Structures are given as structure tokens and as C-alpha cells.
Amino acid sequence: MNDLTTKLKTLEQKHVELNNSHILEQVKATKQELNKILDKQVEIKLKYVKQTYYENGPRAQKMLAWK
């Protein structure tokens, strides 16, 4: 993920300097890859959050109300 963010920053800088459509396509592709990784991480975290609330039983309602 760190490699993708550094690659994205360099590509964006090159695009600003050169204004090339090929570089813009590379920027879009790296953004899509980065978004896929972030989506997977969020999905995994949501599964664990749901599991902890389910394991708490009736107290889960109080915990959800506090959040």
C-alpha cells in the first residue's frame, strides 16, 4: 500500500508537469488498485466489528447507542 501511494504521488507530479494522457491513465489505474485494497480492509474490519457486537449479546444495543 505504501508503494502504491508513493507511485501515485510521483505519477500525479509527472502528470502536472507533462499533462500527458498516458500518465493520467496510469494514475487512474493506481487509484483503482489502492481503492480495492482499502475496500478489502474496510470489509474485514466491518466483519470483526459485527462479530464483537454479536458476542456481547443484549449489551450490544447499549454499545451501538453510545457509538
PQR file with spaces between the fields and no chain letter, atoms N, CA, C, O and H, PARSE charges and radii, in Angstrom:
ATOM       1  N    MET     1       0.822   -1.178    0.000 -0.4000 1.5000
ATOM       2  CA   MET     1       0.000    0.000    0.000 -0.0000 2.0000
ATOM       3  C    MET     1       0.877    1.256    0.000  0.5500 1.7000
ATOM       4  O    MET     1       0.568    2.241   -0.671 -0.5500 1.4000
ATOM       5  N    ASN     2       1.958    1.206    0.752 -0.4000 1.5000
ATOM       6  CA   ASN     2       2.878    2.348    0.753 -0.0000 2.0000
ATOM       7  C    ASN     2       3.515    2.555   -0.612  0.5500 1.7000
ATOM       8  O    ASN     2       3.730    3.686   -1.047 -0.5500 1.4000
ATOM       9  H    ASN     2       2.209    0.406    1.297  0.4000 1.0000
ATOM      10  N    ASP     3       3.816    1.443   -1.284 -0.4000 1.5000
ATOM      11  CA   ASP     3       4.397    1.543   -2.624 -0.0000 2.0000
ATOM      12  C    ASP     3       3.413    2.195   -3.595  0.5500 1.7000
ATOM      13  O    ASP     3       3.799    3.014   -4.428 -0.5500 1.4000
ATOM      14  H    ASP     3       3.641    0.524   -0.931  0.4000 1.0000
ATOM      15  N    LEU     4       2.142    1.823   -3.476 -0.4000 1.5000
ATOM      16  CA   LEU     4       1.140    2.405   -4.364 -0.0000 2.0000
ATOM      17  C    LEU     4       0.952    3.897   -4.109  0.5500 1.7000
ATOM      18  O    LEU     4       0.776    4.669   -5.051 -0.5500 1.4000
ATOM      19  H    LEU     4       1.829    1.158   -2.798  0.4000 1.0000
ATOM      20  N    THR     5       0.988    4.305   -2.848 -0.4000 1.5000
ATOM      21  CA   THR     5       0.816    5.725   -2.552 -0.0000 2.0000
ATOM      22  C    THR     5       2.001    6.549   -3.062  0.5500 1.7000
ATOM      23  O    THR     5       1.815    7.648   -3.584 -0.5500 1.4000
ATOM      24  H    THR     5       1.131    3.678   -2.082  0.4000 1.0000
ATOM      25  N    THR     6       3.208    6.023   -2.914 -0.4000 1.5000
ATOM      26  CA   THR     6       4.368    6.755   -3.438 -0.0000 2.0000
ATOM      27  C    THR     6       4.345    6.790   -4.966  0.5500 1.7000
ATOM      28  O    THR     6       4.694    7.800   -5.577 -0.5500 1.4000
ATOM      29  H    THR     6       3.359    5.130   -2.490  0.4000 1.0000
ATOM      30  N    LYS     7       3.932    5.680   -5.574 -0.4000 1.5000
ATOM      31  CA   LYS     7       3.823    5.640   -7.033 -0.0000 2.0000
ATOM      32  C    LYS     7       2.771    6.628   -7.508  0.5500 1.7000
ATOM      33  O    LYS     7       2.956    7.302   -8.522 -0.5500 1.4000
ATOM      34  H    LYS     7       3.649    4.859   -5.078  0.4000 1.0000
ATOM      35  N    LEU     8       1.662    6.716   -6.772 -0.4000 1.5000
ATOM      36  CA   LEU     8       0.591    7.635   -7.139 -0.0000 2.0000
ATOM      37  C    LEU     8       1.060    9.085   -7.043  0.5500 1.7000
ATOM      38  O    LEU     8       0.747    9.893   -7.917 -0.5500 1.4000
ATOM      39  H    LEU     8       1.511    6.169   -5.949  0.4000 1.0000
ATOM      40  N    LYS     9       1.793    9.415   -6.010 -0.4000 1.5000
ATOM      41  CA   LYS     9       2.296   10.783   -5.851 -0.0000 2.0000
ATOM      42  C    LYS     9       3.242   11.164   -6.987  0.5500 1.7000
ATOM      43  O    LYS     9       3.161   12.268   -7.524 -0.5500 1.4000
ATOM      44  H    LYS     9       2.048    8.758   -5.300  0.4000 1.0000
ATOM      45  N    THR    10       4.135   10.249   -7.349 -0.4000 1.5000
ATOM      46  CA   THR    10       5.066   10.559   -8.427 -0.0000 2.0000
ATOM      47  C    THR    10       4.345   10.690   -9.761  0.5500 1.7000
ATOM      48  O    THR    10       4.676   11.561  -10.565 -0.5500 1.4000
ATOM      49  H    THR    10       4.201    9.352   -6.912  0.4000 1.0000
ATOM      50  N    LEU    11       3.363    9.830   -9.996 -0.4000 1.5000
ATOM      51  CA   LEU    11       2.612    9.916  -11.250 -0.0000 2.0000
ATOM      52  C    LEU    11       1.809   11.211  -11.322  0.5500 1.7000
ATOM      53  O    LEU    11       1.711   11.827  -12.384 -0.5500 1.4000
ATOM      54  H    LEU    11       3.094    9.123   -9.343  0.4000 1.0000
ATOM      55  N    GLU    12       1.239   11.621  -10.199 -0.4000 1.5000
ATOM      56  CA   GLU    12       0.480   12.872  -10.192 -0.0000 2.0000
ATOM      57  C    GLU    12       1.392   14.067  -10.453  0.5500 1.7000
ATOM      58  O    GLU    12       1.005   15.002  -11.153 -0.5500 1.4000
ATOM      59  H    GLU    12       1.319   11.120   -9.337  0.4000 1.0000
ATOM      60  N    GLN    13       2.584   14.041   -9.902 -0.4000 1.5000
ATOM      61  CA   GLN    13       3.535   15.122  -10.159 -0.0000 2.0000
ATOM      62  C    GLN    13       3.951   15.151  -11.624  0.5500 1.7000
ATOM      63  O    GLN    13       4.059   16.221  -12.224 -0.5500 1.4000
ATOM      64  H    GLN    13       2.899   13.282   -9.333  0.4000 1.0000
ATOM      65  N    LYS    14       4.185   13.974  -12.197 -0.4000 1.5000
ATOM      66  CA   LYS    14       4.533   13.912  -13.618 -0.0000 2.0000
ATOM      67  C    LYS    14       3.386   14.406  -14.483  0.5500 1.7000
ATOM      68  O    LYS    14       3.608   15.086  -15.485 -0.5500 1.4000
ATOM      69  H    LYS    14       4.097   13.105  -11.710  0.4000 1.0000
ATOM      70  N    HIS    15       2.165   14.067  -14.101 -0.4000 1.5000
ATOM      71  CA   HIS    15       1.009   14.499  -14.881 -0.0000 2.0000
ATOM      72  C    HIS    15       0.862   16.019  -14.837  0.5500 1.7000
ATOM      73  O    HIS    15       0.509   16.641  -15.839 -0.5500 1.4000
ATOM      74  H    HIS    15       1.985   13.515  -13.287  0.4000 1.0000
ATOM      75  N    VAL    16       1.130   16.608  -13.693 -0.4000 1.5000
ATOM      76  CA   VAL    16       1.045   18.065  -13.586 -0.0000 2.0000
ATOM      77  C    VAL    16       2.108   18.724  -14.465  0.5500 1.7000
ATOM      78  O    VAL    16       1.849   19.744  -15.104 -0.5500 1.4000
ATOM      79  H    VAL    16       1.417   16.103  -12.879  0.4000 1.0000
ATOM      80  N    GLU    17       3.293   18.140  -14.493 -0.4000 1.5000
ATOM      81  CA   GLU    17       4.379   18.713  -15.278 -0.0000 2.0000
ATOM      82  C    GLU    17       4.183   18.513  -16.779  0.5500 1.7000
ATOM      83  O    GLU    17       4.373   19.444  -17.561 -0.5500 1.4000
ATOM      84  H    GLU    17       3.504   17.311  -13.974  0.4000 1.0000
ATOM      85  N    LEU    18       3.803   17.297  -17.182 -0.4000 1.5000
ATOM      86  CA   LEU    18       3.768   16.958  -18.604 -0.0000 2.0000
ATOM      87  C    LEU    18       2.378   17.031  -19.233  0.5500 1.7000
ATOM      88  O    LEU    18       2.249   17.258  -20.436 -0.5500 1.4000
ATOM      89  H    LEU    18       3.649   16.540  -16.546  0.4000 1.0000
ATOM      90  N    ASN    19       1.342   16.840  -18.422 -0.4000 1.5000
ATOM      91  CA   ASN    19      -0.047   16.845  -18.905 -0.0000 2.0000
ATOM      92  C    ASN    19      -0.231   15.822  -20.033  0.5500 1.7000
ATOM      93  O    ASN    19      -0.732   16.147  -21.109 -0.5500 1.4000
ATOM      94  H    ASN    19       1.446   16.656  -17.444  0.4000 1.0000
ATOM      95  N    ASN    20       0.183   14.593  -19.764 -0.4000 1.5000
ATOM      96  CA   ASN    20       0.125   13.513  -20.734 -0.0000 2.0000
ATOM      97  C    ASN    20      -1.052   12.599  -20.401  0.5500 1.7000
ATOM      98  O    ASN    20      -1.276   12.277  -19.235 -0.5500 1.4000
ATOM      99  H    ASN    20       0.590   14.329  -18.889  0.4000 1.0000
ATOM     100  N    SER    21      -1.805   12.182  -21.417 -0.4000 1.5000
ATOM     101  CA   SER    21      -2.974   11.334  -21.188 -0.0000 2.0000
ATOM     102  C    SER    21      -2.575    9.922  -20.754  0.5500 1.7000
ATOM     103  O    SER    21      -3.310    9.274  -20.009 -0.5500 1.4000
ATOM     104  H    SER    21      -1.623   12.444  -22.365  0.4000 1.0000
ATOM     105  N    HIS    22      -1.431    9.449  -21.209 -0.4000 1.5000
ATOM     106  CA   HIS    22      -0.946    8.116  -20.810 -0.0000 2.0000
ATOM     107  C    HIS    22      -0.657    8.078  -19.311  0.5500 1.7000
ATOM     108  O    HIS    22      -0.971    7.096  -18.638 -0.5500 1.4000
ATOM     109  H    HIS    22      -0.834    9.975  -21.814  0.4000 1.0000
ATOM     110  N    ILE    23      -0.074    9.124  -18.806 -0.4000 1.5000
ATOM     111  CA   ILE    23       0.215    9.202  -17.372 -0.0000 2.0000
ATOM     112  C    ILE    23      -1.082    9.276  -16.580  0.5500 1.7000
ATOM     113  O    ILE    23      -1.187    8.696  -15.500 -0.5500 1.4000
ATOM     114  H    ILE    23       0.181    9.922  -19.353  0.4000 1.0000
ATOM     115  N    LEU    24      -2.061    9.981  -17.109 -0.4000 1.5000
ATOM     116  CA   LEU    24      -3.356   10.085  -16.449 -0.0000 2.0000
ATOM     117  C    LEU    24      -4.021    8.716  -16.327  0.5500 1.7000
ATOM     118  O    LEU    24      -4.648    8.422  -15.309 -0.5500 1.4000
ATOM     119  H    LEU    24      -1.975   10.452  -17.987  0.4000 1.0000
ATOM     120  N    GLU    25      -3.891    7.882  -17.348 -0.4000 1.5000
ATOM     121  CA   GLU    25      -4.442    6.530  -17.289 -0.0000 2.0000
ATOM     122  C    GLU    25      -3.738    5.699  -16.214  0.5500 1.7000
ATOM     123  O    GLU    25      -4.378    4.904  -15.527 -0.5500 1.4000
ATOM     124  H    GLU    25      -3.381    8.120  -18.174  0.4000 1.0000
ATOM     125  N    GLN    26      -2.445    5.879  -16.069 -0.4000 1.5000
ATOM     126  CA   GLN    26      -1.695    5.176  -15.034 -0.0000 2.0000
ATOM     127  C    GLN    26      -2.132    5.640  -13.643  0.5500 1.7000
ATOM     128  O    GLN    26      -2.215    4.839  -12.712 -0.5500 1.4000
ATOM     129  H    GLN    26      -1.925    6.525  -16.627  0.4000 1.0000
ATOM     130  N    VAL    27      -2.410    6.937  -13.510 -0.4000 1.5000
ATOM     131  CA   VAL    27      -2.881    7.482  -12.235 -0.0000 2.0000
ATOM     132  C    VAL    27      -4.228    6.851  -11.873  0.5500 1.7000
ATOM     133  O    VAL    27      -4.444    6.449  -10.730 -0.5500 1.4000
ATOM     134  H    VAL    27      -2.342    7.588  -14.266  0.4000 1.0000
ATOM     135  N    LYS    28      -5.114    6.770  -12.838 -0.4000 1.5000
ATOM     136  CA   LYS    28      -6.431    6.172  -12.590 -0.0000 2.0000
ATOM     137  C    LYS    28      -6.306    4.699  -12.203  0.5500 1.7000
ATOM     138  O    LYS    28      -7.014    4.224  -11.315 -0.5500 1.4000
ATOM     139  H    LYS    28      -4.938    7.096  -13.766  0.4000 1.0000
ATOM     140  N    ALA    29      -5.406    3.980  -12.870 -0.4000 1.5000
ATOM     141  CA   ALA    29      -5.229    2.558  -12.585 -0.0000 2.0000
ATOM     142  C    ALA    29      -4.679    2.346  -11.172  0.5500 1.7000
ATOM     143  O    ALA    29      -5.139    1.457  -10.455 -0.5500 1.4000
ATOM     144  H    ALA    29      -4.831    4.365  -13.592  0.4000 1.0000
ATOM     145  N    THR    30      -3.709    3.150  -10.777 -0.4000 1.5000
ATOM     146  CA   THR    30      -3.161    3.004   -9.425 -0.0000 2.0000
ATOM     147  C    THR    30      -4.174    3.405   -8.373  0.5500 1.7000
ATOM     148  O    THR    30      -4.206    2.813   -7.294 -0.5500 1.4000
ATOM     149  H    THR    30      -3.336    3.871  -11.360  0.4000 1.0000
ATOM     150  N    LYS    31      -5.007    4.403   -8.664 -0.4000 1.5000
ATOM     151  CA   LYS    31      -6.058    4.779   -7.720 -0.0000 2.0000
ATOM     152  C    LYS    31      -7.063    3.644   -7.548  0.5500 1.7000
ATOM     153  O    LYS    31      -7.536    3.397   -6.439 -0.5500 1.4000
ATOM     154  H    LYS    31      -4.981    4.884   -9.540  0.4000 1.0000
ATOM     155  N    GLN    32      -7.390    2.955   -8.633 -0.4000 1.5000
ATOM     156  CA   GLN    32      -8.309    1.831   -8.545 -0.0000 2.0000
ATOM     157  C    GLN    32      -7.714    0.698   -7.713  0.5500 1.7000
ATOM     158  O    GLN    32      -8.414    0.096   -6.898 -0.5500 1.4000
ATOM     159  H    GLN    32      -7.006    3.155   -9.534  0.4000 1.0000
ATOM     160  N    GLU    33      -6.447    0.407   -7.909 -0.4000 1.5000
ATOM     161  CA   GLU    33      -5.782   -0.640   -7.125 -0.0000 2.0000
ATOM     162  C    GLU    33      -5.776   -0.278   -5.646  0.5500 1.7000
ATOM     163  O    GLU    33      -6.046   -1.121   -4.790 -0.5500 1.4000
ATOM     164  H    GLU    33      -5.879    0.896   -8.571  0.4000 1.0000
ATOM     165  N    LEU    34      -5.469    0.973   -5.355 -0.4000 1.5000
ATOM     166  CA   LEU    34      -5.436    1.433   -3.974 -0.0000 2.0000
ATOM     167  C    LEU    34      -6.822    1.380   -3.344  0.5500 1.7000
ATOM     168  O    LEU    34      -6.963    1.000   -2.182 -0.5500 1.4000
ATOM     169  H    LEU    34      -5.250    1.657   -6.050  0.4000 1.0000
ATOM     170  N    ASN    35      -7.841    1.756   -4.102 -0.4000 1.5000
ATOM     171  CA   ASN    35      -9.213    1.697   -3.589 -0.0000 2.0000
ATOM     172  C    ASN    35      -9.662    0.268   -3.334  0.5500 1.7000
ATOM     173  O    ASN    35     -10.395    0.017   -2.377 -0.5500 1.4000
ATOM     174  H    ASN    35      -7.726    2.065   -5.047  0.4000 1.0000
ATOM     175  N    LYS    36      -9.238   -0.677   -4.169 -0.4000 1.5000
ATOM     176  CA   LYS    36      -9.582   -2.082   -3.948 -0.0000 2.0000
ATOM     177  C    LYS    36      -8.986   -2.588   -2.645  0.5500 1.7000
ATOM     178  O    LYS    36      -9.647   -3.289   -1.879 -0.5500 1.4000
ATOM     179  H    LYS    36      -8.643   -0.473   -4.946  0.4000 1.0000
ATOM     180  N    ILE    37      -7.743   -2.230   -2.403 -0.4000 1.5000
ATOM     181  CA   ILE    37      -7.086   -2.658   -1.164 -0.0000 2.0000
ATOM     182  C    ILE    37      -7.780   -2.055    0.045  0.5500 1.7000
ATOM     183  O    ILE    37      -8.022   -2.745    1.036 -0.5500 1.4000
ATOM     184  H    ILE    37      -7.206   -1.660   -3.025  0.4000 1.0000
ATOM     185  N    LEU    38      -8.101   -0.771   -0.033 -0.4000 1.5000
ATOM     186  CA   LEU    38      -8.774   -0.105    1.082 -0.0000 2.0000
ATOM     187  C    LEU    38     -10.171   -0.675    1.317  0.5500 1.7000
ATOM     188  O    LEU    38     -10.602   -0.813    2.462 -0.5500 1.4000
ATOM     189  H    LEU    38      -7.905   -0.211   -0.838  0.4000 1.0000
ATOM     190  N    ASP    39     -10.874   -1.002    0.244 -0.4000 1.5000
ATOM     191  CA   ASP    39     -12.205   -1.606    0.379 -0.0000 2.0000
ATOM     192  C    ASP    39     -12.132   -2.956    1.073  0.5500 1.7000
ATOM     193  O    ASP    39     -12.973   -3.273    1.914 -0.5500 1.4000
ATOM     194  H    ASP    39     -10.524   -0.890   -0.686  0.4000 1.0000
ATOM     195  N    LYS    40     -11.132   -3.748    0.724 -0.4000 1.5000
ATOM     196  CA   LYS    40     -10.968   -5.053    1.374 -0.0000 2.0000
ATOM     197  C    LYS    40     -10.674   -4.891    2.854  0.5500 1.7000
ATOM     198  O    LYS    40     -11.202   -5.638    3.678 -0.5500 1.4000
ATOM     199  H    LYS    40     -10.449   -3.491    0.041  0.4000 1.0000
ATOM     200  N    GLN    41      -9.838   -3.923    3.197 -0.4000 1.5000
ATOM     201  CA   GLN    41      -9.514   -3.693    4.600 -0.0000 2.0000
ATOM     202  C    GLN    41     -10.748   -3.249    5.386  0.5500 1.7000
ATOM     203  O    GLN    41     -10.959   -3.701    6.511 -0.5500 1.4000
ATOM     204  H    GLN    41      -9.409   -3.316    2.528  0.4000 1.0000
ATOM     205  N    VAL    42     -11.552   -2.379    4.809 -0.4000 1.5000
ATOM     206  CA   VAL    42     -12.763   -1.914    5.475 -0.0000 2.0000
ATOM     207  C    VAL    42     -13.752   -3.059    5.638  0.5500 1.7000
ATOM     208  O    VAL    42     -14.403   -3.174    6.677 -0.5500 1.4000
ATOM     209  H    VAL    42     -11.380   -2.012    3.894  0.4000 1.0000
ATOM     210  N    GLU    43     -13.868   -3.899    4.629 -0.4000 1.5000
ATOM     211  CA   GLU    43     -14.775   -5.039    4.696 -0.0000 2.0000
ATOM     212  C    GLU    43     -14.376   -5.991    5.817  0.5500 1.7000
ATOM     213  O    GLU    43     -15.235   -6.472    6.556 -0.5500 1.4000
ATOM     214  H    GLU    43     -13.339   -3.805    3.786  0.4000 1.0000
ATOM     215  N    ILE    44     -13.102   -6.261    5.947 -0.4000 1.5000
ATOM     216  CA   ILE    44     -12.620   -7.148    7.011 -0.0000 2.0000
ATOM     217  C    ILE    44     -12.882   -6.529    8.377  0.5500 1.7000
ATOM     218  O    ILE    44     -13.320   -7.221    9.297 -0.5500 1.4000
ATOM     219  H    ILE    44     -12.405   -5.870    5.346  0.4000 1.0000
ATOM     220  N    LYS    45     -12.621   -5.246    8.518 -0.4000 1.5000
ATOM     221  CA   LYS    45     -12.848   -4.575    9.799 -0.0000 2.0000
ATOM     222  C    LYS    45     -14.323   -4.569   10.166  0.5500 1.7000
ATOM     223  O    LYS    45     -14.660   -4.721   11.340 -0.5500 1.4000
ATOM     224  H    LYS    45     -12.266   -4.684    7.771  0.4000 1.0000
ATOM     225  N    LEU    46     -15.209   -4.399    9.192 -0.4000 1.5000
ATOM     226  CA   LEU    46     -16.644   -4.430    9.468 -0.0000 2.0000
ATOM     227  C    LEU    46     -17.097   -5.798    9.947  0.5500 1.7000
ATOM     228  O    LEU    46     -17.961   -5.896   10.819 -0.5500 1.4000
ATOM     229  H    LEU    46     -14.935   -4.276    8.238  0.4000 1.0000
ATOM     230  N    LYS    47     -16.527   -6.846    9.391 -0.4000 1.5000
ATOM     231  CA   LYS    47     -16.884   -8.191    9.835 -0.0000 2.0000
ATOM     232  C    LYS    47     -16.519   -8.394   11.292  0.5500 1.7000
ATOM     233  O    LYS    47     -17.296   -8.965   12.057 -0.5500 1.4000
ATOM     234  H    LYS    47     -15.826   -6.767    8.682  0.4000 1.0000
ATOM     235  N    TYR    48     -15.334   -7.928   11.682 -0.4000 1.5000
ATOM     236  CA   TYR    48     -14.920   -8.092   13.072 -0.0000 2.0000
ATOM     237  C    TYR    48     -15.751   -7.227   14.018  0.5500 1.7000
ATOM     238  O    TYR    48     -16.030   -7.641   15.143 -0.5500 1.4000
ATOM     239  H    TYR    48     -14.702   -7.464   11.060  0.4000 1.0000
ATOM     240  N    VAL    49     -16.143   -6.049   13.583 -0.4000 1.5000
ATOM     241  CA   VAL    49     -16.969   -5.187   14.423 -0.0000 2.0000
ATOM     242  C    VAL    49     -18.328   -5.837   14.653  0.5500 1.7000
ATOM     243  O    VAL    49     -18.831   -5.851   15.777 -0.5500 1.4000
ATOM     244  H    VAL    49     -15.916   -5.713   12.668  0.4000 1.0000
ATOM     245  N    LYS    50     -18.915   -6.369   13.602 -0.4000 1.5000
ATOM     246  CA   LYS    50     -20.212   -7.037   13.743 -0.0000 2.0000
ATOM     247  C    LYS    50     -20.099   -8.235   14.677  0.5500 1.7000
ATOM     248  O    LYS    50     -20.999   -8.499   15.473 -0.5500 1.4000
ATOM     249  H    LYS    50     -18.507   -6.357   12.689  0.4000 1.0000
ATOM     250  N    GLN    51     -18.991   -8.954   14.574 -0.4000 1.5000
ATOM     251  CA   GLN    51     -18.800  -10.132   15.410 -0.0000 2.0000
ATOM     252  C    GLN    51     -18.692   -9.735   16.882  0.5500 1.7000
ATOM     253  O    GLN    51     -19.277  -10.404   17.734 -0.5500 1.4000
ATOM     254  H    GLN    51     -18.259   -8.739   13.927  0.4000 1.0000
ATOM     255  N    THR    52     -17.977   -8.687   17.199 -0.4000 1.5000
ATOM     256  CA   THR    52     -17.837   -8.290   18.599 -0.0000 2.0000
ATOM     257  C    THR    52     -19.166   -7.819   19.164  0.5500 1.7000
ATOM     258  O    THR    52     -19.471   -8.093   20.325 -0.5500 1.4000
ATOM     259  H    THR    52     -17.503   -8.143   16.507  0.4000 1.0000
ATOM     260  N    TYR    53     -19.961   -7.119   18.371 -0.4000 1.5000
ATOM     261  CA   TYR    53     -21.273   -6.691   18.855 -0.0000 2.0000
ATOM     262  C    TYR    53     -22.198   -7.885   19.042  0.5500 1.7000
ATOM     263  O    TYR    53     -23.012   -7.896   19.965 -0.5500 1.4000
ATOM     264  H    TYR    53     -19.714   -6.897   17.428  0.4000 1.0000
ATOM     265  N    TYR    54     -22.087   -8.883   18.186 -0.4000 1.5000
ATOM     266  CA   TYR    54     -22.927  -10.076   18.316 -0.0000 2.0000
ATOM     267  C    TYR    54     -22.542  -10.863   19.562  0.5500 1.7000
ATOM     268  O    TYR    54     -23.414  -11.390   20.253 -0.5500 1.4000
ATOM     269  H    TYR    54     -21.426   -8.874   17.436  0.4000 1.0000
ATOM     270  N    GLU    55     -21.253  -10.948   19.856 -0.4000 1.5000
ATOM     271  CA   GLU    55     -20.796  -11.712   21.007 -0.0000 2.0000
ATOM     272  C    GLU    55     -21.185  -11.052   22.330  0.5500 1.7000
ATOM     273  O    GLU    55     -21.284  -11.735   23.349 -0.5500 1.4000
ATOM     274  H    GLU    55     -20.545  -10.520   19.295  0.4000 1.0000
ATOM     275  N    ASN    56     -21.404   -9.757   22.330 -0.4000 1.5000
ATOM     276  CA   ASN    56     -21.757   -9.062   23.564 -0.0000 2.0000
ATOM     277  C    ASN    56     -23.215   -9.281   23.954  0.5500 1.7000
ATOM     278  O    ASN    56     -23.599   -8.949   25.076 -0.5500 1.4000
ATOM     279  H    ASN    56     -21.324   -9.202   21.502  0.4000 1.0000
ATOM     280  N    GLY    57     -24.015   -9.818   23.084 -0.4000 1.5000
ATOM     281  CA   GLY    57     -25.404  -10.130   23.401 -0.0000 2.0000
ATOM     282  C    GLY    57     -26.255   -8.889   23.562  0.5500 1.7000
ATOM     283  O    GLY    57     -26.163   -7.971   22.747 -0.5500 1.4000
ATOM     284  H    GLY    57     -23.703  -10.088   22.174  0.4000 1.0000
ATOM     285  N    PRO    58     -27.095   -8.839   24.612 -0.5600 1.5000
ATOM     286  CA   PRO    58     -28.004   -7.706   24.766  0.2800 2.0000
ATOM     287  C    PRO    58     -27.279   -6.390   25.060  0.5500 1.7000
ATOM     288  O    PRO    58     -27.842   -5.312   24.871 -0.5500 1.4000
ATOM     289  N    ARG    59     -26.043   -6.483   25.519 -0.4000 1.5000
ATOM     290  CA   ARG    59     -25.296   -5.251   25.765 -0.0000 2.0000
ATOM     291  C    ARG    59     -24.934   -4.545   24.469  0.5500 1.7000
ATOM     292  O    ARG    59     -24.554   -3.374   24.486 -0.5500 1.4000
ATOM     293  H    ARG    59     -25.586   -7.359   25.673  0.4000 1.0000
ATOM     294  N    ALA    60     -25.047   -5.238   23.355 -0.4000 1.5000
ATOM     295  CA   ALA    60     -24.674   -4.647   22.076 -0.0000 2.0000
ATOM     296  C    ALA    60     -25.540   -3.437   21.761  0.5500 1.7000
ATOM     297  O    ALA    60     -25.073   -2.489   21.129 -0.5500 1.4000
ATOM     298  H    ALA    60     -25.356   -6.189   23.341  0.4000 1.0000
ATOM     299  N    GLN    61     -26.778   -3.457   22.189 -0.4000 1.5000
ATOM     300  CA   GLN    61     -27.649   -2.321   21.920 -0.0000 2.0000
ATOM     301  C    GLN    61     -27.132   -1.077   22.626  0.5500 1.7000
ATOM     302  O    GLN    61     -27.154    0.011   22.052 -0.5500 1.4000
ATOM     303  H    GLN    61     -27.157   -4.226   22.702  0.4000 1.0000
ATOM     304  N    LYS    62     -26.669   -1.221   23.853 -0.4000 1.5000
ATOM     305  CA   LYS    62     -26.114   -0.087   24.576 -0.0000 2.0000
ATOM     306  C    LYS    62     -24.840    0.415   23.894  0.5500 1.7000
ATOM     307  O    LYS    62     -24.626    1.619   23.754 -0.5500 1.4000
ATOM     308  H    LYS    62     -26.650   -2.105   24.320  0.4000 1.0000
ATOM     309  N    MET    63     -24.000   -0.534   23.472 -0.4000 1.5000
ATOM     310  CA   MET    63     -22.751   -0.146   22.824 -0.0000 2.0000
ATOM     311  C    MET    63     -23.027    0.582   21.504  0.5500 1.7000
ATOM     312  O    MET    63     -22.364    1.567   21.178 -0.5500 1.4000
ATOM     313  H    MET    63     -24.173   -1.512   23.585  0.4000 1.0000
ATOM     314  N    LEU    64     -24.006    0.089   20.755 -0.4000 1.5000
ATOM     315  CA   LEU    64     -24.336    0.754   19.495 -0.0000 2.0000
ATOM     316  C    LEU    64     -24.939    2.130   19.754  0.5500 1.7000
ATOM     317  O    LEU    64     -24.687    3.065   18.993 -0.5500 1.4000
ATOM     318  H    LEU    64     -24.545   -0.711   21.019  0.4000 1.0000
ATOM     319  N    ALA    65     -25.716    2.268   20.797 -0.4000 1.5000
ATOM     320  CA   ALA    65     -26.319    3.565   21.108 -0.0000 2.0000
ATOM     321  C    ALA    65     -25.243    4.563   21.510  0.5500 1.7000
ATOM     322  O    ALA    65     -25.337    5.744   21.175 -0.5500 1.4000
ATOM     323  H    ALA    65     -25.921    1.510   21.415  0.4000 1.0000
ATOM     324  N    TRP    66     -24.222    4.101   22.223 -0.4000 1.5000
ATOM     325  CA   TRP    66     -23.149    5.007   22.608 -0.0000 2.0000
ATOM     326  C    TRP    66     -22.335    5.478   21.404  0.5500 1.7000
ATOM     327  O    TRP    66     -21.888    6.624   21.351 -0.5500 1.4000
ATOM     328  H    TRP    66     -24.146    3.142   22.494  0.4000 1.0000
ATOM     329  N    LYS    67     -22.154    4.587   20.450 -0.4000 1.5000
ATOM     330  CA   LYS    67     -21.353    4.939   19.271 -0.0000 2.0000
ATOM     331  C    LYS    67     -22.160    5.857   18.396  0.5500 1.7000
ATOM     332  O    LYS    67     -21.685    6.284   17.344 -0.5500 1.4000
ATOM     333  H    LYS    67     -22.517    3.657   20.492  0.4000 1.0000
